[in-house]
Amino acid sequence: MDTLVSSFDTFEMKEAGPLILTWAVCLCLISSLPRKEEINLLMDIDHVGYVRQAFDGSTLSYFIEILESDMLNDSEGPMAGYRSVLRTFVSAFVASYEINLQLEDSTFNQIFDILCKIYRGEESLCVQFWDKESFIDGPIRCLLCNLEGEFPFRTTELIRLLSSLCEGSWPAECVYKFLNESVGISSLFEITSESLVDEISQIVETHQPLCVPGVESLLIPNNTCGHILKVMGGNTALVRWEYTQSGVCILLLRLAQQLYTEGNKEVFLTLDLLCRMVSFNTALAFSLMDIGNSFYFQAQEAELNGPMEKNLWVVEIICTVIKNLPTNSSGAIMMSVGTNVLAKMLKCAPSQVTGVTLKANIFEMSLKARNFDAGDVGSLSGLWLLPGKLAKMLLLDCEQNNCDYPLAISVMDFTKQLVETRVDNNFVLALVVFSLQYILVNHEYWKYKVKHLRWKVTLKVLEVMKTCITSVSFLEKSGVIIHDMLLSDSSIHNALLRLACLTKQTLENMCVSRLLEPTDIEGYQHAIGSALDILYNMLSRFSKDTSPSLQVFHQALLSFTTKPVSIVAAVISLISYFQDPAIQTSAARVLSMLIITDYQQPYLSGRMFFGLDDKQISELRGSVKCILLEQLQWNEDLFVEIINLLISAARYQPALLVAIFDLQDNAEVQSSNVIGLKQPTNEALNSSPGCKKSSLIDAFMQHIERSNEFVNSKPRILLLVFDFLNALWHGAFHYIKALDYLKSSGKLWKQLSNCLSIDDSWRASSVEHLTESEAQSLAYKYRCHAAILEIIGYDIFVNKKLLHAESCPNEVSDCKESAENAVRAENSKSPNFYGLKDTLSSWCEGSILGNLIKLYTSCEYDNKICYRAKVTFLILLLFLLFY
């Protein structure tokens, strides 16, 4: 083995360096075993020479390149295994060559860098580190203890390693306890004959108070003893004093007293540690805020900007840091991390944290932005933007930084958290407007150092917009302004529609393009789905709005017909994009709301669905058919939304549904403009005497035939199918052909009748003893019964109307309409109607009707509750009579 390893040359083969270094560590460990002198071969091998050879070949730098490589970081598989192997090697290397005692060596810096990159992002390895039974991490734990022994004289290395070991809830708690339970303070000390207590034990004592390094106001009391760690030169030594103080408290005090210069690395590392702790463990945010109740903070209250609530000291410190940051790339990074910490603490005390941040004015709002007029919507354009510092910091961060906390993401997370907590003040309003009118509108034109960051910003600003839509009704002061801005700002509409108005062909072309990376394509797809969800939320939540702004929003949707593709054409095309079911689901939901909106708003007058051609309808028909036949098993959400889409079309756009069903034989009826009619004539819908077979109706028939199975396993799905049938019968005169085709199978009434049969599961237990899922399932079953009975009632009504039209054809003035009625009446004589009669007769002769009556009239509730309800109703009735 040694002969083989010695033949490698690290200069000719870079990959040999790690093998040589591993062999050296192996030899060093073996040589430390007992009775090593008996093996002469081990004594002849120079393992230190192998280490030098590996270092000459930049082996440690090669390890760092591996950990930083995109192939490792972007891999979809678990990376813990690879990092665990490297962790084991580094731990063995530290133990073999006592790296933990060589903190000033250049090799230590590289080993330390490797360690931080190994643990950061791998929760399983961090859990193993803090598990005392994990012996592999033992040497690295010794290294951490040595770093902690020199705290706070040596701070940056300790903070960085703890930050890397903070991945996960329990590791974050361990990091906090490790810092908070620190047992000493280290500082430089001038040794004299009077201060040296024990020369052998290296014990010294200070006869005057000493400043804690980096914290001028915190003193080590006189007569405190300490242990000499190492001599720094002359009579100066690094001493570990027996003075207990929370390490977290010292870090915060050092953070508060740092000079905010560009090269101050400790500020960033401290903020990073705080951010990671509160991100992985929300309880630590409460612990950090409780630091203000410590004795030291109470004593120093006057020195930190005057009195305030004790639990807001940390917030005050972080706000001060953010406000004093320089306007450069490093300042942008620190602002981002600090804003992230504030966003996490906002969950603990929303109103208090908001009050401190507003008072500190961390983003330096201009005076104009402080005086918002809720009634002056026209002032939105020029009055709201924050001063140039934050915008400049955003651009600097995107163009120059590559870190875990992009500033744009942090600012919008902070904004989103403020809106979610229902904080309503000028500060929050300014951030919302800044996010929507500046970031949403302009971020796609920024230059990004990391390309895929663009899509992270897109998704985050869309999240902010979603939060604003859902929370606008709860914001009394700023809600009106945000509401009007969402509905009337054309720049926001254009940014949103640029994402939503894409076609399936465009996305497919992106997937095969060599110019786009997979991360870009995935980001684009997520952004499209999010934009569609926002459109759906705006259409549904603001549907009953009476303000003029809603009409502006609807006109924006219509005006996009002048662009390459309209919103209706886009969502119809995206329903066919089977590579991403989430986009299909969102597109179906939006199309359903567009149908309802087009019907409800009189000023639209069917304009949204004007101009669809046969190709688009055919594409939609094929997609709906495929989803109905295949997607129930794989994607229930998509199946549900398609059914809801068809229900909306059946109720509000019958011509669209007829075109989708493709029930006509006359090609002229299927012209591109027929579906633009809200109420098509009966002639247009029923001009052909025969009923063309529709595969969509066949797909529905398959689910009806499985109704006995669905009534117990998927009652919600079965209810949707029945609701669609109900909608067809409700508009029966538009869908005569479809209904005739459904009834012609001879199975419809039998299947519906079977669904009304009652088994023992209906009375298995009383209502109060049912679980939530069982009660919900029972409710769906009752609703299925109601839908079936409504369908039967509608069919009886329709057949009576048709029979009446046949009996008095001479009373109808329009001959053409009389002929149509005669045809319908002739069709009503088919066995379909008699099949329903036979079904109803079998109910009366059998037990179905009796069981249904008993089921519907029985009371499943406590009699006391029913009695109390009756008494309450009678009191109310008497009150109304004498009112």
VOFIFI-805291 format. One record per residue (C-alpha): z, y, x. Coordinates in steps of 0.5 Angstrom, whole numbers, padded with zeros to 4 digits, always signed. Each point is the difference from the previous one (the first is absolute). Example, Ala and Ser with C-alpha at 12.3 -4.5 7.8 and 13.67 -1.06 7.14 Angstrom:
REM VOFIFI-805291
+0016-0009+0025/-0002+0007+0002/
REM end
This chain:
REM VOFIFI-805291
+0000+0000+0000/+0002+0005+0006/-0007-0002+0003/-0004+0002-0006/+0004+0006-0001/+0000+0003+0007/-0008-0001+0000/-0001+0005-0006/-0001+0008+0002/+0002+0005-0004/-0005+0005+0002/-0006-0005-0001/+0003-0003-0007/+0004+0005-0004/+0003-0005-0005/+0003-0004+0006/+0005+0005+0001/+0005-0002-0006/-0001-0007+0002/+0002+0002+0007/+0006+0004-0002/+0002-0006-0005/+0000-0005+0005/+0004+0005+0005/+0006+0000-0006/+0000-0007-0001/+0001-0001+0008/+0005+0005+0000/+0004-0003-0006/-0001-0007+0003/+0003+0002+0006/+0006+0003-0003/+0002-0007-0003/+0006-0004+0004/-0002-0005+0006/-0007+0004+0001/+0001-0001+0008/-0001-0007-0001/-0008+0002-0002/-0003+0002+0006/-0006+0002-0003/+0003+0005-0004/+0003+0003+0006/-0007+0001+0003/-0003+0003-0006/+0000+0008+0000/+0001+0002-0007/+0001+0007+0002/-0007+0000+0003/-0003-0002-0006/+0004+0006-0004/-0003+0005+0005/-0007-0003-0001/+0000+0000-0007/+0003+0008+0000/-0006+0001+0005/-0005-0002-0006/+0003+0004-0005/+0003-0006-0004/+0005+0004-0004/-0005+0005-0002/-0005-0005-0002/+0006-0003-0005/+0000+0008-0003/-0007-0001-0001/+0000-0006-0004/+0006+0003-0004/-0004+0006-0001/-0007-0003-0002/-0003+0001-0006/-0002-0008-0001/+0008-0001+0000/+0002+0005-0004/-0006+0000-0005/+0001-0008-0001/+0001-0003-0007/+0004-0005+0003/+0008+0000+0002/+0001+0003+0007/+0007-0002+0000/-0002-0006+0004/-0004+0003+0005/+0006+0005+0001/+0005-0005+0000/-0003-0003+0006/+0000+0006+0004/+0007+0002-0002/+0002-0007+0003/-0003+0002+0006/+0002+0007+0001/+0007-0002-0002/+0000-0006+0006/-0003+0006+0005/+0006+0004-0002/+0005-0005+0001/-0004-0003+0007/+0000+0007+0004/+0005+0004-0004/-0004+0005-0002/+0006+0003-0005/+0003+0002+0007/-0006+0004+0002/-0001+0005-0005/-0003+0005+0005/-0005-0004+0002/-0007+0001-0002/-0001-0008-0002/+0006+0001-0005/-0005+0006-0003/-0005-0005-0001/+0004-0006-0002/+0004+0005-0005/-0007+0002-0003/-0002-0007-0001/+0007-0002-0004/-0001+0006-0004/-0007-0002-0002/+0002-0007-0001/+0006+0001-0005/-0003+0006-0004/-0004-0002-0006/+0003-0007+0000/+0006-0001-0005/+0001-0007+0002/+0001+0001+0007/+0005+0006-0001/+0004-0005-0004/+0000-0005+0005/+0002+0005+0005/+0006+0003-0004/+0002-0008-0001/+0006-0001+0005/-0002-0008+0000/-0007+0002+0002/+0000-0001+0008/-0007+0001+0001/+0002+0008-0001/+0006+0000+0004/-0003+0003+0007/-0003+0005-0005/+0007+0002-0003/+0003+0000+0006/-0005+0006+0002/+0001+0003-0006/+0008+0000+0001/-0002+0003+0007/-0004+0006-0003/+0006+0001-0005/+0005+0000+0006/-0004+0007+0002/+0000+0003-0006/-0001+0006-0001/-0001+0002+0007/-0007-0005-0001/-0002+0000-0007/-0008+0000-0001/+0000-0008+0002/+0006-0002-0004/-0003+0004-0006/-0007-0003+0001/+0002-0007+0001/+0005+0001-0007/-0006+0003-0004/-0004-0007+0002/+0006-0004-0002/+0000+0003-0007/-0005-0004-0003/+0003-0002-0007/+0006+0001-0004/+0005-0004+0004/-0002+0002+0007/+0000+0007-0003/+0007-0001-0002/+0002-0003+0007/-0003+0006+0004/+0004+0005-0004/+0006-0004+0001/-0001-0001+0007/-0001+0008+0001/+0005+0002-0005/+0006-0005+0004/-0002+0002+0007/+0007+0000+0004/-0001+0005+0005/-0004+0006+0003/-0003+0000+0007/-0001+0007+0004/-0001+0002+0007/+0007+0001+0004/+0002+0003+0006/+0005-0005+0003/+0006+0003+0004/+0006-0003+0003/+0004+0003-0006/-0005-0003-0005/+0000-0007+0003/+0005-0005-0003/-0002-0006+0002/-0005-0001+0006/+0000-0008+0000/-0002+0000-0008/-0004+0007+0000/+0005+0003-0005/+0000+0008+0000/+0003+0005-0004/-0002+0007-0002/+0005+0006+0000/-0004+0005-0004/-0004-0001-0006/-0008-0002+0001/-0006+0001-0004/-0004-0005-0003/-0007+0000+0003/-0004+0003-0005/+0005+0003-0005/+0004+0006+0003/+0005+0000-0006/+0002-0007+0001/+0005-0001+0005/+0003-0006+0004/+0008+0002+0000/+0004+0000+0006/+0004-0006+0003/-0006-0004-0003/-0001-0006+0005/-0007-0003+0002/-0003-0005+0004/-0005+0001+0005/-0007-0003-0001/-0004+0002+0006/+0000+0006+0005/-0005+0005-0001/+0000+0003+0007/+0006+0003+0004/+0006+0000-0004/-0004+0001-0007/+0001-0007-0004/-0002-0002-0007/+0006-0001-0004/+0001-0004-0006/+0006+0003-0004/+0005-0003-0004/-0002+0005-0006/-0002-0003-0006/-0005+0004-0004/-0005-0002-0005/-0007-0001+0003/-0004+0002-0006/+0004+0007+0000/-0001+0001+0007/-0008-0001-0001/+0000+0005-0006/+0004+0005+0004/-0005+0000+0006/-0005+0000-0005/+0003+0007-0003/+0000+0003+0007/-0006-0002+0003/-0005+0005+0003/-0006-0001-0005/-0006-0001+0006/-0006-0003+0000/+0002-0005+0005/+0007-0002-0003/-0001-0007-0001/+0007-0002-0002/+0000+0004-0007/-0006-0004-0002/+0003-0007+0002/+0007+0002-0004/-0004+0002-0006/-0004-0006+0001/+0006-0004+0000/+0003+0003-0006/-0006-0001-0004/-0001-0007+0001/+0007-0001-0001/+0000+0003-0007/-0007-0003-0002/+0002-0007+0001/+0007+0001-0003/+0001+0005-0005/+0008-0001+0000/+0000+0003+0007/-0003+0007-0003/+0007+0001-0003/+0004-0002+0006/-0004+0005+0004/+0001+0005-0005/+0008-0002+0000/+0000+0002+0007/+0002+0007-0002/+0006-0002-0002/+0002-0002+0007/+0006+0004+0003/-0004+0003+0005/-0005+0003-0005/+0005+0003-0004/+0003+0003+0006/-0007+0003+0002/-0002+0002-0007/+0000+0008+0002/-0005-0002+0006/-0005-0003-0004/-0003+0006-0004/+0006+0001-0004/+0003-0005-0006/-0003-0004-0004/+0001-0007-0003/+0002-0005+0005/-0005-0006-0002/-0006+0005+0001/+0002+0001+0008/-0006-0005+0002/-0005+0003-0005/+0002+0007+0003/-0001-0002+0007/-0007-0003-0001/-0002+0006-0004/+0002+0004+0006/-0004-0004+0004/-0006+0000-0004/+0000+0007-0001/+0000+0001+0008/-0005-0004+0002/-0006+0003+0004/-0007+0000-0003/-0003-0006+0004/-0002-0007+0000/+0007-0002+0002/+0003+0004-0005/-0004-0003-0006/+0003-0007+0002/+0007+0003+0000/-0001+0003-0007/-0003-0006-0003/+0006-0004+0002/+0005+0005-0002/-0004+0001-0007/+0000-0008+0000/+0008+0000+0001/+0001+0006-0006/-0004-0004-0005/+0004-0007+0001/+0006+0005+0000/-0002+0003-0007/+0001-0007-0003/+0007+0001+0001/+0001+0007-0002/-0006+0003-0003/+0003+0007-0002/+0004+0001+0006/-0005-0002+0005/-0005+0004-0004/+0004+0006+0000/+0001+0000+0008/-0007-0001+0001/-0002+0006-0004/+0005+0004+0003/-0002-0002+0007/-0007+0002-0002/-0002-0006+0005/-0008+0001-0002/+0001+0008+0000/-0003+0002-0007/-0003+0007-0001/+0004+0005-0004/-0006-0001-0005/+0001-0007-0001/+0007+0001-0002/-0002+0004-0007/-0003-0005-0004/-0003+0002-0007/+0000-0006-0005/-0004+0004-0004/-0005+0002+0005/-0005-0006+0001/-0005+0005+0003/+0004+0001+0006/-0001-0007+0003/-0005+0001+0004/+0002+0005+0005/+0008+0001-0001/+0002-0007+0002/-0002-0002+0007/+0006-0001+0005/-0001+0004+0006/-0004-0002+0006/+0005-0004+0004/+0000-0006-0004/-0007+0000-0001/-0001+0001+0007/+0005-0006+0002/-0004-0005-0005/-0006+0001+0004/+0003+0000+0006/+0003-0007-0002/-0006-0003-0002/-0004+0002+0006/+0004-0001+0005/+0006-0005-0002/+0000-0007+0000/+0007-0002-0003/+0004-0004-0005/+0001+0006-0004/-0006+0004-0002/+0002+0007-0002/-0004+0000-0006/+0003-0006-0003/+0007+0002+0001/-0001+0007-0003/-0003-0004-0006/+0005-0005+0000/+0005+0006+0000/-0003+0003-0006/-0001-0006-0004/+0007-0002+0001/+0002+0007-0003/-0004+0000-0006/+0003-0007-0001/+0007+0002+0000/-0002+0005-0005/+0002+0006+0004/-0003+0006-0003/-0001+0007+0004/-0005+0004+0004/+0001-0004+0006/-0002-0006-0003/-0006+0003-0004/-0003+0003+0007/+0000-0007+0003/-0003-0003-0006/-0006+0006+0000/+0000-0001+0007/-0001-0007+0000/-0005+0000-0006/-0004+0006+0002/+0000+0000+0007/+0001-0007+0003/-0004-0004-0006/-0006+0005+0000/-0001+0001+0008/+0003-0006+0003/-0007-0004+0000/-0003+0005+0005/+0006+0000+0005/-0001-0003+0007/+0004-0006+0001/+0002-0003+0007/+0001-0007-0004/-0005-0001-0005/+0003-0004-0005/+0006+0005-0001/-0005+0004-0004/+0001-0006-0006/+0007+0000+0001/+0000+0008-0001/-0004-0001-0006/+0004-0006-0004/+0006+0004+0002/-0002+0007-0004/-0003-0004-0005/+0007-0003-0001/+0003+0007+0000/-0005+0001-0006/+0002-0006-0004/+0007+0002+0001/-0001+0007-0003/-0004-0003-0006/+0006-0004-0002/+0005+0005+0002/-0003+0007-0003/+0003-0001-0007/+0007+0000+0003/-0001+0006+0005/+0002+0006-0005/-0002+0006+0005/-0005-0003+0004/-0003-0005-0005/-0004+0005-0004/-0004+0002+0007/-0001-0007+0003/-0002-0002-0007/-0006+0006+0000/-0001-0001+0007/-0002-0008-0001/-0004+0002-0006/-0004+0006+0002/-0001+0000+0008/-0007-0002+0001/+0001-0001+0007/+0005-0005-0001/-0004-0003-0005/-0006+0000+0005/+0004-0004+0005/+0002-0005-0005/-0007-0001-0003/-0003-0001+0007/+0005-0006+0001/-0001-0003-0007/-0008+0001-0001/-0002-0005+0004/-0004-0006-0002/+0000-0008+0002/-0006+0001+0004/+0003+0005+0005/+0006-0004+0001/-0004-0006+0002/-0004+0004+0004/+0006+0002+0004/+0002-0007+0001/-0006-0002+0004/+0000+0007+0003/+0001+0000+0008/+0002+0007+0000/+0007-0002-0004/+0006-0004+0002/+0003-0005-0004/+0006+0005-0001/-0004+0006-0002/-0003-0004-0005/+0006-0003-0003/+0003+0007+0000/-0006+0002-0004/+0001-0005-0005/+0008+0002-0001/-0002+0007-0001/-0005-0002-0005/+0005-0004-0004/+0005+0006+0001/-0005+0005-0002/-0001-0004-0007/+0007-0001-0001/+0001+0007+0000/-0006+0002-0005/+0003-0006-0004/+0007+0004+0000/-0003+0007-0001/-0004-0003-0006/+0005-0004-0004/+0006+0005+0002/-0003+0006-0002/-0004-0002-0006/+0004+0003-0005/+0000+0007+0004/-0002+0006-0004/-0001+0005+0006/-0007+0002+0002/+0001-0003+0007/-0001-0007-0003/-0007+0002-0002/-0001+0003+0007/+0002-0007+0003/-0005-0004-0005/-0006+0005+0001/+0002-0001+0008/-0002-0008-0002/-0006+0002-0004/-0003+0005+0006/+0001-0006+0005/-0007-0003-0004/-0004+0005+0004/+0003-0003+0007/-0004-0007+0002/+0004-0004-0005/+0005+0002-0006/+0007-0003-0001/-0002-0004-0006/-0006-0003+0004/+0005-0001+0006/+0005-0004-0003/-0005-0004-0004/-0003-0002+0007/+0007-0001+0003/+0002-0005-0005/-0005-0004+0003/+0003+0000+0007/+0003-0007+0001/+0002+0001+0007/+0006+0004-0002/+0003-0002-0007/+0005+0006+0001/-0006+0005-0001/-0003-0004-0006/+0007+0000-0003/+0001+0008+0001/-0008+0001-0002/+0001-0004-0007/+0006+0004-0001/-0003+0007+0001/-0006-0002-0004/+0004-0002-0006/+0004+0007+0000/-0007+0003+0001/-0002-0003-0007/+0006+0002-0003/+0000+0007+0002/-0008+0001-0001/+0002-0002-0008/+0006+0004+0000/-0002+0007+0003/-0005+0003-0005/-0003+0004+0005/-0003-0006+0004/-0004-0002-0006/-0002-0007+0004/-0002+0004+0006/+0003-0005+0005/-0004-0006-0002/-0006+0004-0001/-0006-0003+0005/+0002-0007+0002/-0006-0004+0001/-0001-0007-0001/+0001-0002+0007/+0007+0003+0000/+0002-0004-0007/-0003-0006+0003/+0004+0000+0006/+0007+0002-0004/-0002-0006-0005/-0001-0005+0006/+0007+0002+0003/+0004+0000-0007/-0003-0007-0001/+0002-0002+0007/+0007+0002-0001/+0001-0003-0006/-0002-0006+0002/+0003-0001+0007/+0005+0005+0001/+0006-0002-0004/+0002-0005+0004/+0000+0004+0007/+0001+0008-0003/+0003+0000-0006/+0001+0008+0000/-0008+0001+0001/-0001-0005-0006/+0005+0004-0004/-0003+0007+0002/-0007-0003-0002/+0003-0002-0007/+0003+0007-0001/-0007+0003+0002/-0003-0004-0005/+0005+0002-0006/-0001+0007+0002/-0008-0001-0001/+0001-0003-0006/+0004+0005-0003/-0003+0006+0003/-0007-0001+0002/-0003-0006-0004/-0007+0002+0003/+0003-0001+0007/+0003-0007-0002/-0007-0002-0004/-0004+0001+0006/+0005-0004+0005/+0000-0006-0005/-0008+0001+0000/-0001-0002-0008/-0006+0003-0001/-0007-0003+0001/-0004+0007-0001/+0000+0003+0007/-0001+0007-0003/+0007+0000-0003/+0002-0002+0007/-0002+0007+0003/+0004+0004+0005/+0002+0005-0005/+0003-0005-0006/+0007-0001+0003/+0001+0008+0000/+0001+0000-0007/+0007-0001-0003/-0002-0002-0006/-0007-0004+0000/-0003-0001-0007/+0000-0007-0003/-0008-0001+0001/+0001+0001+0008/+0005-0005+0000/-0002-0005-0005/-0008+0000+0000/-0002-0007+0002/+0001-0005-0005/+0003-0006+0005/+0006+0000+0005/-0002+0000+0007/+0005-0005+0004/+0005+0004+0004/+0003-0003+0006/+0006+0005-0001/+0002-0002-0007/-0001-0007+0003/+0005+0002+0006/+0005+0002-0006/-0001-0006-0004/+0003-0004+0006/+0006+0004+0000/+0001-0001-0007/-0001-0007+0000/+0006-0001+0005/+0004+0004-0004/+0005-0006-0001/+0001+0000+0007/+0001+0008+0001/+0004+0001-0006/+0006-0003+0005/-0003+0001+0007/-0003+0007-0001/+0002+0003-0007/-0002+0007+0003/-0007-0002+0002/-0001-0003-0007/+0003+0006-0003/-0005+0004+0004/-0006-0005-0003/+0002+0001-0007/+0001+0008+0001/-0007+0000+0002/-0002-0005-0006/+0004+0005-0004/-0004+0006+0002/-0007-0004-0001/+0002-0001-0008/+0003+0007+0000/-0007+0003+0001/-0003-0006-0003/-0006+0003-0003/-0002+0002+0008/+0001-0007+0002/-0003-0004-0006/-0004-0004+0005/+0005-0002+0005/+0005-0002-0006/-0005-0004-0003/-0001-0004+0007/+0007-0001+0001/+0001-0003-0007/-0006-0004+0001/+0003-0005+0005/+0005-0002-0006/+0006+0000+0005/+0002+0007-0001/+0005-0001-0006/+0002-0007+0002/+0003+0003+0007/+0003+0006-0004/+0003-0005-0005/+0003-0004+0006/+0003+0006+0003/+0004+0001-0006/+0003-0006+0000/+0008+0000+0002/+0003-0005+0004/+0007-0001+0002/+0000+0005+0006/+0000+0006-0006/+0007-0002-0002/+0003-0003+0007/+0005+0005+0000/+0002+0006-0003/-0003+0007+0003/+0007+0002+0003/+0000-0006+0005/-0007+0001+0002/-0002+0002+0007/-0004+0006+0001/-0007-0004+0001/+0002-0004-0006/+0001+0005-0004/-0006+0004+0002/-0005-0006-0001/+0003-0001-0007/-0002+0007-0001/-0007-0001+0002/+0000-0006-0004/+0002+0004-0006/-0005+0005+0001/-0006-0005+0001/+0002-0002-0007/-0001+0007-0002/-0006+0001+0003/-0003-0007-0003/+0002+0002-0007/-0003+0007+0001/-0006-0004+0002/+0000-0004-0006/+0001+0006-0005/-0006+0004+0003/-0004-0006+0000/+0001-0001-0008/-0001+0008-0001/-0006+0000+0004/-0003-0006-0004/+0002+0003-0007/-0004+0007+0002/-0006-0004+0002/+0001-0004-0007/+0000+0006-0004/-0006+0003+0004/-0004-0006-0002/+0002+0000-0008/-0002+0008-0001/-0006+0001+0005/-0003+0005-0006/+0006+0005+0001/-0002+0001+0007/-0005+0006+0001/-0002-0002+0007/-0005-0006-0001/+0000-0001+0008/+0008+0000-0001/+0000-0005-0006/-0005-0005+0004/+0005+0000+0006/+0006-0001-0005/-0004-0006-0003/-0001-0003+0007/+0007+0001+0001/+0002-0003-0007/-0005-0006+0002/+0004-0001+0006/+0007+0000-0003/-0002-0006-0004/+0000-0004+0006/+0005-0006+0001/+0004+0005+0004/+0003+0004-0006/+0001-0007-0003/+0003-0003+0007/+0006+0006-0001/+0001-0002-0007/+0001-0007+0002/+0005+0002+0005/+0004+0004-0005/+0000-0005-0005/+0002-0005+0005/+0006+0005+0001/+0002-0001-0007/-0001-0007+0000/+0004-0001+0006/+0006+0002+0003/-0002+0006+0004/+0000+0005-0005/+0007-0002-0002/+0003+0000+0008/-0003+0007+0001/+0003+0003-0006/+0007-0003+0002/-0001+0002+0007/-0002+0007-0002/+0006+0001-0005/+0005-0003+0004/+0005+0005+0004/+0002-0002+0007/+0005+0005+0001/+0007+0001-0001/+0002+0001-0008/+0005+0005+0002/-0006+0004+0004/-0004-0001-0006/+0005+0003-0005/+0002+0006+0004/-0008+0002+0000/+0000-0001-0007/+0006+0005-0001/-0003+0005+0005/-0006+0000-0004/+0003+0001-0007/+0004+0006+0003/-0006+0003+0003/-0004-0001-0007/+0006+0003-0004/+0000+0006+0005/-0008+0001-0001/+0001-0001-0007/+0005+0006-0001/-0003+0004+0006/
REM end
